[in-house]
């Protein structure tokens, strides 16, 4: 099976790329070659997908069993891909986002039929627009789409709501005994998935004829509170978490004053709402899919990955300052 990944070396996609080649897939990675990620046996097409003329030249007349775009975020990205891959692929997989699901939820358990609507986050609305464009292409011209909606998936990132992502800031803070912010009262439920588990479900969809026209989410079945998540991160750092609970609305209001309005989408449009995913659909289509890496185990591996090379242990001043300013505003408002 000949497969093209647009991207393929990111936090989620690297694990998928490795599993795909392990399973004998003839994998091509189209990207600018700037990430130092080694995917043995994968072939490289070095170009910029944002330059359609260059991409068309680099791709030539090649035909594909599957094309996966890991880095499409806007409807214009989809329109470009439709022009590039019409008649040239048997399956086109779009990486959407589980944050596109209805906020607030009308039912606590999320299935693929849960409505898509997010009034809080433009990122999610853009993903919805991409899905809608692809569904029109499927209905009107038979373009062979499959949509996949990851939720919070990690490997080389620290998947907390506030304090870190691709940086070491929250770990450094925890090790120094600093206060860390957990939104709400820490009891809302969330699902975090290791990218190696995600890969098992995803690779099973590559070339799957019955997946054409379908949408899937792929997550762990492990459900944790946000307190448990931060406690597991602290345990991986070898310390106890010094948690301060602060209302999501308050955090977002402070973020707005600091010019970080994206936090409203990050919390109210995503992580402040309990997320319980029904994975029965992906298990029907990919019967051997099961998530086997508990967060407590996976996050230890992630912290070890950061600490294996000093250059990965980056402290983002913006993340540190944001936590400090939210905590200071909260403490001023709670002085008796």
Beta strands, then each sheet from edge to edge (+ up, - down):
strand 1: 2-6
strand 2: 26-31
strand 3: 43-46
strand 4: 66-69
strand 5: 92-95
strand 6: 109-110
strand 7: 145-149
strand 8: 152-154
strand 9: 179-183
strand 10: 189-190
strand 11: 192-194
strand 12: 214-217
strand 13: 224-225
strand 14: 242-246
strand 15: 276-277
sheet 1: 3+ 2+ 1+ 4+ 5+ 7+ 12+
sheet 2: 6+ 15+
sheet 3: 8+ 11+
sheet 4: 9+ 14+
sheet 5: 10+ 13-
end
